[in-house]
Amino acid sequence: MKKKRGAHRPRLPERPFLTGTWTFPFSPGVRGRTLLLAVLALVVGVLVRESLRLMASADGRLSFLGAMFTVLTVFALVIWFALAGACALAVVGDTANGCDRIVRWPTAVFLDWIGETFVVATAVGISVAALVVLAWMSRQAGSQSDGGVPVGFFFLFPVVLLSLLENGALFDVVSLPTLRTFWVAPGGWGRFYLSTAILLLAAASIAVLAIPAGGSGQLWGIAAIAVASLMSSLVWLIYFRLLGRLAWFCADRTAAAEAEAELKAELDATEPEADAEEG
């Protein structure tokens, strides 16, 4: 994220990846959006379940109804992703700028923020496309494993998204200032990846343990979808909160490194003048 020179910024918390991150979805002003994203995800999950069930039927009329459900599923998924993407950028942007509370939430006037969704969609698409190409090349070389794609996405996506935000242009995914932060602020990247790995593992474990093994029937299916929907909402908001804190951390470390370099350059410039005066 770009940082304006001279702009006043709040002090980074001592534990930026712990303080105000894991409890973020439950904080005032966020709880309602957490619930909204969970409800929309539940609708998508139920539509997916019913579409698959109807299309698997041997009855032609039910299969046709399943196709209609598929159209509704795609429509609901687009709505969810549009709102979730706009929320994600609001969380990343405001958090990176030092805001404890998010002020740029998407409003009811969707035309004001619908374009922001393409930033997240582009980051996802570019990350997936690059990894699919690498997986295909690996297959051509004789490898039979595609397990590196999700792992690669885990590491690549935040770099691509922060690069897009830094450059301020779609498809401009190479940002030298963003890449430089791996040398300037390696500790921040390490803690971010560790935190997000714990987040994903914890969410997956809770989702699995929340539904007793052996459950079956309509009720169990809806319960499983509800738990998964809630967990997806929590993970989504916490993830982008952590990403915003990473951007804030990197901006502070970059500013400190630039200030140190400027001071060193000034000292180097004054040394010859001091030597000349002594001479």
C-alpha positions as CSV (number, residue, x, y, z in Angstrom):
1,M,0.0,0.0,0.0
2,K,1.2,3.5,-0.9
3,K,2.1,5.7,2.0
4,K,2.1,9.5,1.7
5,R,5.2,11.2,2.9
6,G,4.6,13.4,6.0
7,A,1.1,12.0,6.6
8,H,0.3,11.4,10.2
9,R,-0.2,7.7,10.9
10,P,-1.1,6.0,14.2
11,R,1.5,3.9,15.8
12,L,1.6,0.3,14.8
13,P,0.5,-2.0,17.7
14,E,3.2,-3.9,19.5
15,R,1.6,-7.2,18.3
16,P,0.1,-6.2,15.0
17,F,-0.9,-9.7,14.0
18,L,-2.6,-10.4,17.3
19,T,-4.1,-7.2,18.6
20,G,-7.4,-6.5,16.9
21,T,-7.2,-9.2,14.3
22,W,-8.6,-12.5,15.6
23,T,-11.5,-10.8,17.2
24,F,-12.1,-8.4,14.3
25,P,-15.3,-10.0,12.9
26,F,-16.9,-9.6,16.3
27,S,-16.0,-5.9,16.9
28,P,-18.6,-3.1,16.7
29,G,-19.5,-2.2,13.1
30,V,-18.2,-5.5,11.8
31,R,-20.6,-8.0,13.4
32,G,-23.4,-7.2,11.1
33,R,-21.3,-7.6,8.0
34,T,-19.9,-10.9,9.3
35,L,-23.4,-12.2,9.7
36,L,-24.4,-10.9,6.2
37,L,-21.5,-12.6,4.5
38,A,-22.3,-15.8,6.4
39,V,-26.0,-15.7,5.4
40,L,-25.1,-15.1,1.7
41,A,-22.6,-18.0,1.9
42,L,-25.3,-20.2,3.4
43,V,-27.6,-19.3,0.5
44,V,-24.9,-20.2,-2.0
45,G,-24.1,-23.5,-0.2
46,V,-27.8,-24.6,-0.1
47,L,-28.3,-23.7,-3.7
48,V,-25.2,-25.7,-4.7
49,R,-26.4,-28.7,-2.6
50,E,-29.9,-28.6,-4.2
51,S,-28.5,-28.1,-7.7
52,L,-26.3,-31.2,-7.4
53,R,-29.1,-33.3,-5.9
54,L,-31.7,-32.3,-8.6
55,M,-29.3,-32.7,-11.5
56,A,-28.3,-36.2,-10.3
57,S,-32.0,-37.3,-10.5
58,A,-33.1,-39.6,-13.3
59,D,-36.3,-37.6,-13.7
60,G,-35.9,-35.1,-16.5
61,R,-38.1,-32.5,-14.9
62,L,-36.0,-32.6,-11.7
63,S,-32.9,-32.3,-13.8
64,F,-34.2,-29.2,-15.6
65,L,-35.1,-27.7,-12.2
66,G,-31.6,-28.4,-11.1
67,A,-30.3,-26.5,-14.1
68,M,-32.4,-23.5,-13.0
69,F,-31.0,-23.9,-9.5
70,T,-27.5,-23.8,-11.1
71,V,-28.3,-20.4,-12.6
72,L,-29.5,-19.1,-9.3
73,T,-26.3,-20.5,-7.7
74,V,-24.1,-18.6,-10.0
75,F,-26.1,-15.4,-9.5
76,A,-25.9,-15.8,-5.7
77,L,-22.1,-16.6,-5.8
78,V,-21.5,-13.4,-7.9
79,I,-23.4,-11.3,-5.3
80,W,-21.5,-12.9,-2.4
81,F,-18.1,-12.4,-4.1
82,A,-18.9,-8.8,-5.1
83,L,-19.8,-7.8,-1.5
84,A,-17.0,-9.9,0.0
85,G,-14.4,-8.4,-2.4
86,A,-15.5,-4.9,-1.6
87,C,-15.4,-5.6,2.1
88,A,-11.9,-7.2,1.8
89,L,-10.5,-4.1,0.1
90,A,-12.1,-1.8,2.7
91,V,-10.5,-3.8,5.5
92,V,-7.1,-4.0,3.8
93,G,-7.0,-0.3,2.8
94,D,-8.2,1.2,6.1
95,T,-6.1,-1.2,8.2
96,A,-3.0,-0.5,6.1
97,N,-3.6,3.3,6.7
98,G,-3.7,2.8,10.4
99,C,-7.4,2.8,11.0
100,D,-8.6,0.7,13.9
101,R,-12.2,0.9,12.7
102,I,-13.2,0.5,9.0
103,V,-14.7,3.6,7.5
104,R,-14.9,2.6,3.8
105,W,-17.4,-0.2,4.0
106,P,-19.5,-0.8,0.8
107,T,-22.8,1.0,0.9
108,A,-26.2,0.2,-0.6
109,V,-25.2,2.1,-3.7
110,F,-23.3,-0.7,-5.3
111,L,-22.2,1.3,-8.3
112,D,-19.9,3.2,-6.0
113,W,-17.8,0.1,-5.1
114,I,-18.6,-2.7,-7.6
115,G,-15.4,-1.9,-9.5
116,E,-13.3,-2.7,-6.5
117,T,-14.4,-6.3,-6.7
118,F,-12.4,-6.7,-9.9
119,V,-9.2,-6.0,-7.9
120,V,-9.7,-9.1,-5.7
121,A,-11.0,-11.1,-8.7
122,T,-7.9,-10.2,-10.8
123,A,-5.6,-11.1,-7.9
124,V,-7.3,-14.5,-7.6
125,G,-7.3,-15.1,-11.3
126,I,-3.6,-14.1,-11.9
127,S,-2.5,-16.2,-8.9
128,V,-4.4,-19.3,-10.1
129,A,-3.4,-18.9,-13.7
130,A,0.3,-18.6,-12.9
131,L,0.2,-21.7,-10.7
132,V,-1.9,-23.7,-13.2
133,V,0.7,-22.9,-15.9
134,L,3.5,-24.0,-13.5
135,A,1.5,-27.2,-12.7
136,W,1.1,-27.9,-16.4
137,M,4.8,-27.5,-17.0
138,S,5.5,-29.7,-14.1
139,R,3.2,-32.4,-15.6
140,Q,5.0,-32.1,-18.9
141,A,8.2,-32.7,-17.1
142,G,6.8,-36.0,-15.6
143,S,5.5,-34.9,-12.2
144,Q,2.2,-36.4,-11.1
145,S,1.5,-34.1,-8.2
146,D,-0.7,-31.0,-8.3
147,G,-0.6,-30.4,-4.6
148,G,1.7,-27.3,-5.1
149,V,-1.2,-25.3,-6.6
150,P,-3.1,-24.6,-3.3
151,V,0.2,-24.1,-1.4
152,G,1.5,-21.8,-4.1
153,F,-1.8,-19.8,-4.0
154,F,-1.4,-19.4,-0.3
155,F,2.0,-17.7,-0.7
156,L,1.4,-15.9,-4.0
157,F,-2.0,-14.3,-3.6
158,P,-1.1,-11.7,-0.9
159,V,1.9,-10.6,-3.0
160,V,-0.2,-10.2,-6.1
161,L,-3.0,-8.3,-4.3
162,L,-0.6,-5.9,-2.5
163,S,1.2,-5.3,-5.8
164,L,-2.0,-4.4,-7.5
165,L,-3.0,-2.0,-4.7
166,E,0.5,-0.5,-4.7
167,N,0.5,0.1,-8.5
168,G,-3.1,1.2,-8.6
169,A,-3.7,-0.6,-11.9
170,L,-5.3,-3.9,-12.9
171,F,-2.9,-6.6,-14.3
172,D,0.1,-4.6,-13.1
173,V,1.3,-7.3,-10.8
174,V,5.0,-6.5,-10.5
175,S,5.6,-4.0,-7.8
176,L,9.2,-3.5,-6.8
177,P,8.3,-1.7,-3.5
178,T,6.2,-4.7,-2.6
179,L,8.9,-7.2,-3.5
180,R,11.4,-5.1,-1.6
181,T,9.5,-5.6,1.6
182,F,10.6,-9.2,1.7
183,W,14.1,-7.8,2.5
184,V,13.0,-4.8,4.5
185,A,10.3,-6.5,6.6
186,P,10.9,-10.3,6.4
187,G,9.6,-10.7,9.9
188,G,6.2,-9.3,9.0
189,W,5.8,-11.7,6.1
190,G,6.8,-14.6,8.2
191,R,4.3,-13.7,10.9
192,F,1.6,-13.1,8.4
193,Y,2.0,-16.5,6.7
194,L,2.2,-18.2,10.1
195,S,-0.9,-16.4,11.3
196,T,-2.9,-17.2,8.2
197,A,-1.8,-20.9,8.2
198,I,-3.0,-21.2,11.8
199,L,-6.2,-19.4,10.9
200,L,-7.0,-21.8,8.0
201,L,-6.1,-24.9,10.0
202,A,-8.2,-23.8,13.0
203,A,-11.2,-23.0,10.8
204,A,-11.0,-26.3,9.0
205,S,-10.7,-28.2,12.3
206,I,-13.7,-26.4,13.9
207,A,-15.8,-26.9,10.8
208,V,-15.0,-30.7,10.9
209,L,-15.5,-31.1,14.7
210,A,-18.7,-29.0,14.8
211,I,-20.6,-31.7,12.8
212,P,-20.6,-35.1,14.5
213,A,-19.3,-38.0,12.4
214,G,-22.0,-40.2,11.0
215,G,-24.6,-37.4,10.7
216,S,-26.9,-37.7,7.7
217,G,-30.1,-36.3,6.4
218,Q,-31.5,-32.9,5.5
219,L,-30.9,-31.4,8.9
220,W,-27.3,-32.5,9.1
221,G,-26.6,-31.2,5.6
222,I,-28.0,-27.8,6.4
223,A,-26.1,-27.7,9.7
224,A,-22.8,-28.5,7.9
225,I,-23.4,-25.8,5.3
226,A,-24.3,-23.3,8.1
227,V,-21.1,-24.0,10.0
228,A,-19.0,-23.8,6.9
229,S,-20.6,-20.5,5.9
230,L,-20.0,-18.9,9.2
231,M,-16.4,-20.1,9.2
232,S,-15.8,-18.8,5.7
233,S,-17.1,-15.4,6.8
234,L,-14.8,-15.3,9.8
235,V,-11.8,-16.5,7.9
236,W,-12.4,-14.0,5.1
237,L,-12.5,-10.9,7.4
238,I,-9.7,-12.0,9.7
239,Y,-7.5,-12.9,6.7
240,F,-7.8,-9.4,5.1
241,R,-7.4,-7.8,8.5
242,L,-4.1,-9.6,8.8
243,L,-3.1,-8.6,5.3
244,G,-3.9,-5.0,6.1
245,R,-1.7,-5.2,9.2
246,L,1.1,-6.7,7.0
247,A,0.8,-3.7,4.6
248,W,1.0,-1.3,7.6
249,F,4.0,-3.2,9.1
250,C,5.8,-3.1,5.7
251,A,5.1,0.6,5.2
252,D,6.5,1.4,8.6
253,R,9.6,-0.7,8.0
254,T,10.1,0.8,4.5
255,A,9.8,4.3,5.9
256,A,12.3,3.6,8.6
257,A,14.7,2.1,6.1
258,E,14.4,5.1,3.8
259,A,14.9,7.5,6.6
260,E,18.1,5.6,7.7
261,A,19.4,5.6,4.1
262,E,18.7,9.4,3.8
263,L,20.5,10.0,7.1
264,K,23.5,7.9,6.0
265,A,23.6,9.8,2.7
266,E,23.7,13.1,4.5
267,L,26.5,11.9,6.8
268,D,28.5,10.7,3.9
269,A,28.0,14.0,2.1
270,T,29.2,16.0,5.2
271,E,32.3,13.9,5.8
272,P,34.3,15.3,2.8
273,E,33.4,18.9,3.9
274,A,34.5,18.2,7.4
275,D,37.8,16.7,6.2
276,A,38.4,19.7,3.9
277,E,37.9,22.2,6.8
278,E,40.3,20.2,9.0
279,G,42.8,20.2,6.1
